[in-house]
Amino acid sequence: MSLRIFDPARHALLQAGRSWPGAGAMINAGARSWFMRDIAVPFLATRLMLIAVSWLAVQALQGMESGPATWEVKRKGQIGPIRERLSPYSHPFLNPWLRWDAGWYQGLAKNGYQFAAGEQSNTAFFPAYPLSIRLVHSVLRGRTDLDWFVAGLVASNLALLGALYYLVRLVRLDWDEQTGGRAALYLLTFPTTLFLSSVYSESLFILITVAAFYHARRAQWLSAGCFGALAALGRSPGILICLPLAIEYLAQRDYQWRRIRPDVLALALIPAALAGLMLYFHVRFGNVNAIRDAQAAWGGGWGALRGPLFPFFEMASRPLAGREIVDLSATLLALATSIYAAIRFRLSYGVFAMLTYLFLTSWGNLESMPRYVLVIFPMFIAFAIWGANEMFHRLYLIVASGFAAFFMVLFALWRWVA
């Protein structure tokens, strides 16, 4: 028998709906109201701000020289190299979002997996997000590279809306509506929020991990297991969700082994999904470790675990560059909020936060950490709780939004962000 979480407020509304015919319409109107207030309006405002900033950056600074091996979508919709300068006229509202790994994801969605030993290969990227691009492209159709990129942008932003919806619903299981709204707002204004709307996998990964936790909290274990399996196919840390979900299952049964039911087997879908992917690579390329080997070709320690302290010792041995200070700051912020989550939140949330942090810092360097920490959703719950303090709320929005705009400018100009 499934365990269901009792929600007194919801129960009262349902009772009212039975006794007063107009209550149902009011409940639906209330649901639409919080979605517009906490999700739709902040989403539109922040995305329009980033679009305007990126467009202005390309228009005003296109004279800056492009870096090596840069590309853009030309007017006819095909990818072409940037010879000398960024073009302010070729799809000026879309090209600023199509940088760096966006090309890998587009190529993977369009052409499938390819692997070459010792070389950078697209097996370094997990399949859930490219499959979502293919799904959207099957609806939108089109034959050009631009059509595939548009499908990627649509997939990312739909996933972001879904992630915000589940995040607000998850937070509201334990805290008030205002805290849920702040969690969504702080995610949308985080300095690296641009990756949630570009052709990157972060928004989808947040959606499926938060959805897995939400359904676990509601004791809907088949749904939790399915979303967990998608997480295992979404990004490298995805497999880690298996342990915190198992802890959540046991917590709802007061850690009494006799109360375990067959529905716990739904969590086996998570390791099974990753095993299936590795088996596919073994059959297709004769290499069960195609993910690890492709990641190792990027250098910097990827593909070989070195432990979470190694990057700090390596940084301490030399002077820090400006970009490394940003990486270190994001890492320390993630550490602080993960520890806070481990102490103050449900055990499953804290375990997820700490496991993800330890995984992300165990590969030899802290490069791209400002982007990677986006997936530690308990961090945004911590921010939302602290945001009840008006000073923190204002300070966060000012500082985070400023960096978000700055990073969008860098990204639009093919400068490295994370």
C-alpha positions in Angstrom: 0.0 0.0 0.0 1.4 3.4 -1.0 2.2 6.0 1.7 0.6 9.4 0.9 1.7 12.7 2.4 -1.3 14.4 4.1 -1.7 18.1 3.2 -4.1 19.8 5.5 -4.5 22.9 3.3 -5.3 20.9 0.3 -7.7 18.7 2.2 -9.6 21.7 3.4 -9.9 23.1 -0.1 -11.1 19.8 -1.4 -13.7 19.6 1.3 -14.8 23.2 0.5 -15.1 22.1 -3.2 -17.6 19.4 -2.2 -19.8 21.7 -0.2 -19.5 24.8 -2.4 -19.6 24.4 -6.2 -17.6 27.6 -6.8 -14.6 26.4 -4.8 -13.2 24.2 -7.6 -13.0 27.2 -9.9 -11.3 29.2 -7.2 -8.7 26.5 -6.6 -7.9 26.3 -10.3 -7.6 30.1 -10.5 -5.3 30.0 -7.5 -3.1 27.4 -9.2 -2.9 29.6 -12.3 -2.2 32.6 -10.2 0.9 31.2 -8.4 2.2 29.8 -11.7 2.0 33.2 -13.3 3.5 35.0 -10.3 6.2 32.6 -9.3 7.2 31.0 -12.6 5.9 32.6 -15.8 6.5 36.3 -15.1 10.0 35.8 -13.6 10.9 33.4 -16.5 9.8 35.9 -19.1 11.5 38.9 -17.4 14.9 37.2 -16.9 14.9 35.6 -20.3 14.1 38.9 -22.1 16.8 40.6 -20.1 19.3 38.0 -21.2 18.2 38.3 -24.8 18.5 42.0 -24.8 21.9 41.9 -23.1 23.3 39.3 -25.6 21.9 41.2 -28.6 23.4 44.5 -27.4 26.7 42.8 -26.7 27.0 41.5 -30.2 25.8 44.7 -31.8 28.2 46.9 -29.8 31.2 44.6 -29.5 31.2 42.6 -32.7 34.5 44.2 -33.6 36.2 42.0 -30.9 38.1 39.2 -32.5 36.7 35.7 -32.2 38.6 32.9 -30.6 40.0 29.8 -32.2 37.6 27.2 -33.7 34.6 29.4 -33.2 31.5 29.1 -35.4 28.0 30.6 -35.8 24.9 29.8 -37.8 25.0 31.7 -41.1 22.0 33.4 -42.7 21.0 30.3 -44.7 20.8 28.3 -41.5 24.0 26.3 -41.7 27.0 26.3 -39.3 30.0 28.1 -40.6 33.3 29.3 -39.1 33.8 32.8 -37.8 36.5 34.1 -40.1 37.3 37.4 -38.5 34.5 39.0 -36.5 31.1 38.0 -35.1 28.3 38.8 -37.4 25.7 41.2 -35.9 23.3 40.3 -38.7 23.2 36.5 -38.9 20.4 35.4 -36.5 21.4 38.0 -33.9 18.8 36.9 -31.3 19.7 33.2 -31.6 23.5 33.0 -32.3 24.5 34.5 -28.9 22.9 31.4 -27.2 24.8 28.9 -29.4 28.3 28.6 -28.1 30.7 26.0 -26.9 29.0 22.7 -26.0 25.8 23.7 -27.9 27.5 22.4 -31.0 28.2 19.0 -29.5 24.6 18.6 -28.3 23.3 19.7 -31.7 25.6 17.3 -33.5 24.7 14.4 -31.2 20.9 15.0 -31.6 21.2 15.3 -35.4 23.7 12.5 -36.1 23.8 10.2 -33.1 26.8 8.9 -31.2 30.3 8.7 -32.6 33.4 7.5 -30.8 37.2 7.6 -31.6 39.6 6.3 -29.0 41.9 9.0 -27.6 40.0 11.9 -29.3 37.2 14.2 -28.2 34.0 12.3 -29.0 30.4 13.0 -28.3 30.1 9.8 -26.1 31.2 12.2 -23.3 27.6 13.6 -23.4 24.7 11.7 -21.9 21.7 10.9 -24.1 18.6 12.3 -22.3 19.0 15.9 -23.4 19.9 15.1 -27.1 16.9 12.8 -27.2 14.7 15.7 -26.0 16.1 17.8 -28.8 15.2 15.0 -31.3 11.7 14.9 -29.8 11.1 18.6 -30.2 12.6 18.6 -33.7 10.3 15.8 -34.8 7.4 18.2 -34.1 9.0 21.4 -35.4 10.8 19.7 -38.3 13.3 21.4 -40.6 16.5 20.4 -42.3 19.0 23.1 -41.4 21.4 23.3 -38.5 19.4 26.3 -37.3 16.3 24.1 -37.1 18.1 21.7 -34.8 19.4 24.6 -32.6 15.9 26.0 -32.4 14.7 22.6 -31.2 17.4 22.6 -28.6 16.4 26.1 -27.4 12.8 25.1 -27.2 13.7 21.8 -25.3 15.8 23.7 -22.8 13.2 26.3 -22.0 10.3 23.9 -21.8 12.5 21.8 -19.4 13.3 25.0 -17.4 9.6 25.8 -17.0 9.0 22.2 -15.9 11.9 22.4 -13.4 10.6 25.6 -11.9 7.1 24.1 -11.5 8.5 21.0 -9.7 10.9 23.1 -7.6 8.1 25.3 -6.3 5.9 22.4 -5.7 8.7 20.5 -3.8 9.6 23.5 -1.7 5.9 24.1 -0.8 5.7 20.6 0.7 7.7 21.9 3.7 7.7 25.7 3.5 5.3 28.5 2.5 4.4 29.8 -0.9 6.8 32.7 -0.6 9.8 30.4 0.0 8.8 28.4 -3.1 8.6 31.5 -5.2 12.0 32.7 -4.1 13.6 29.4 -4.9 12.4 29.7 -8.5 13.4 33.4 -8.7 16.9 32.7 -7.3 17.5 29.9 -9.8 16.4 32.2 -12.7 18.8 35.0 -11.5 21.8 32.8 -10.6 25.0 34.1 -12.3 25.1 31.1 -14.7 21.4 31.0 -15.4 22.1 31.5 -19.1 22.9 27.8 -19.4 19.3 27.0 -18.4 18.0 28.5 -21.6 20.8 27.7 -24.1 21.5 24.4 -25.8 22.9 22.8 -22.6 21.5 19.9 -20.5 21.3 21.7 -17.1 17.6 22.6 -17.3 16.5 19.1 -18.2 18.7 17.6 -15.5 17.2 19.9 -12.8 13.7 19.0 -14.1 14.2 15.2 -13.8 16.1 15.3 -10.5 13.6 17.6 -8.7 10.7 15.7 -10.2 12.2 12.5 -8.9 12.4 13.9 -5.4 8.9 15.4 -5.6 7.3 12.1 -6.6 9.4 10.3 -3.9 8.0 12.7 -1.3 4.5 11.9 -2.5 5.3 8.1 -2.3 4.8 7.7 -6.0 7.7 5.4 -6.4 7.3 4.3 -10.0 7.3 7.9 -11.2 10.3 8.6 -8.9 12.1 5.7 -10.4 11.4 6.7 -13.9 12.6 10.2 -13.4 15.6 8.9 -11.5 16.4 6.7 -14.5 16.3 9.7 -16.7 18.7 11.5 -14.3 21.1 8.6 -14.7 20.9 9.2 -18.5 21.1 13.0 -18.1 24.5 13.8 -16.7 27.4 12.1 -14.9 26.1 12.8 -11.4 22.7 11.4 -12.2 23.4 7.9 -10.9 24.0 9.4 -7.5 20.3 10.1 -7.1 19.7 6.4 -6.3 21.0 6.7 -2.7 19.1 9.7 -1.5 15.9 8.3 -3.0 16.5 5.0 -1.2 17.0 7.0 2.0 13.8 8.9 1.4 12.0 5.6 0.9 13.3 4.2 4.2 12.6 7.5 6.0 8.9 7.3 5.0 8.9 3.8 6.6 10.6 4.9 9.8 13.7 2.8 8.7 11.7 -0.4 9.5 12.8 -3.2 7.1 9.5 -5.0 7.6 7.6 -2.1 6.1 9.5 -2.3 2.8 7.2 -3.2 -0.1 7.8 -4.3 -3.7 7.4 -0.7 -4.9 11.0 -0.1 -3.8 12.1 -2.1 -6.9 11.2 1.0 -9.0 14.4 2.5 -7.8 16.3 -0.3 -9.5 15.4 1.5 -12.8 18.2 4.1 -12.0 21.2 1.8 -12.1 19.6 -0.3 -14.8 19.4 2.8 -17.1 23.1 3.5 -16.8 23.9 -0.1 -17.2 21.8 -0.2 -20.4 23.7 2.9 -21.8 27.1 1.3 -21.1 25.9 -2.0 -22.7 24.9 0.0 -25.8 28.4 1.6 -26.0 29.9 -1.9 -25.6 27.8 -3.3 -28.5 28.2 -0.2 -30.7 31.8 0.7 -30.1 33.3 -2.2 -28.3 34.0 0.0 -25.3 31.9 -0.1 -22.2 33.9 2.9 -20.8 33.2 5.2 -23.9 31.9 7.9 -21.6 34.9 8.0 -19.4 37.4 7.7 -22.2 35.8 10.5 -24.2 35.8 12.8 -21.2 39.4 12.0 -20.5 40.3 13.3 -24.0 39.3 16.8 -22.8 42.2 16.7 -20.3 42.2 18.5 -17.0 41.8 15.3 -15.1 38.3 14.4 -16.5 37.9 10.7 -16.7 40.0 9.9 -13.6 38.8 10.4 -10.1 41.3 12.2 -7.9 39.3 13.1 -4.9 37.5 16.3 -3.7 40.5 17.8 -2.1 42.9 17.5 -5.0 41.7 20.7 -6.9 42.2 22.8 -3.8 45.8 21.6 -3.3 46.5 22.1 -6.9 45.1 25.7 -6.8 47.1 26.4 -3.7 50.4 25.6 -5.5 50.2 28.5 -7.9 48.8 32.1 -8.3 45.1 32.2 -9.1 43.8 33.7 -12.3 40.6 35.7 -12.4 38.6 32.9 -13.9 39.8 30.5 -11.3 38.7 32.8 -8.5 35.2 32.6 -9.9 35.4 28.8 -10.1 36.7 28.7 -6.5 34.0 31.0 -5.3 31.2 28.9 -6.8 32.7 25.8 -5.4 32.9 27.2 -1.8 29.3 28.5 -2.2 28.1 25.0 -3.2 30.0 23.5 -0.3 28.5 25.9 2.3 25.0 25.4 1.0 25.4 21.6 0.8 26.6 21.5 4.4 23.6 23.6 5.4 21.3 21.3 3.5 22.9 18.3 5.2 22.3 19.8 8.7 18.9 21.5 8.3 17.0 19.7 5.5 15.6 16.2 5.1 18.3 13.6 5.1 17.6 12.7 1.4 18.1 16.4 0.3 21.4 16.7 2.3 22.8 13.4 1.0 22.0 14.5 -2.6 23.6 17.9 -2.1 26.8 16.5 -0.5 27.2 13.6 -2.9 26.8 15.9 -6.0 29.3 18.4 -4.5 31.8 15.6 -3.8 31.4 14.1 -7.3 31.8 17.5 -9.1 35.0 18.3 -7.2 36.7 14.9 -7.6 37.9 15.2 -11.2 41.1 17.2 -10.8 40.0 20.8 -11.3 37.2 23.2 -10.6 36.7 24.4 -14.1 33.1 25.0 -15.0 31.9 24.7 -11.4 29.8 27.9 -11.7 27.7 26.0 -14.2 27.9 22.5 -12.6 26.6 23.7 -9.3 23.3 24.7 -10.9 22.0 21.1 -10.5 22.4 21.2 -6.7 18.8 22.2 -6.1 19.0 22.2 -2.3 21.3 25.2 -2.7 18.4 27.2 -4.1 16.1 26.1 -1.3 18.7 27.3 1.2 18.8 30.7 -0.6 15.0 30.8 -0.6 15.0 30.3 3.2 17.6 33.0 3.8 15.7 35.2 1.4 13.1 35.8 4.1 15.6 38.3 5.3 14.9 41.4 3.1 18.6 42.4 3.1 19.7 39.0 1.8 16.9 39.0 -0.8 17.9 42.4 -2.2 21.6 41.7 -2.1 21.2 38.3 -3.9 19.1 39.8 -6.7 21.5 42.7 -7.2 24.7 40.7 -7.2 23.4 37.6 -9.0 21.6 39.5 -11.7 24.7 41.7 -12.3 26.9 38.6 -12.8 24.2 36.9 -14.9 24.2 39.9 -17.3 28.0 40.0 -17.4 28.4 36.3 -18.1 25.7 36.5 -20.8 27.9 39.2 -22.5 31.0 37.0 -22.3 29.1 33.9 -23.6 27.6 35.9 -26.5 31.1 37.0 -27.5 32.5 33.4 -27.4 34.4 34.1 -24.2 34.6 31.3 -21.7 32.2 31.4 -18.8 31.9 27.9 -17.5 
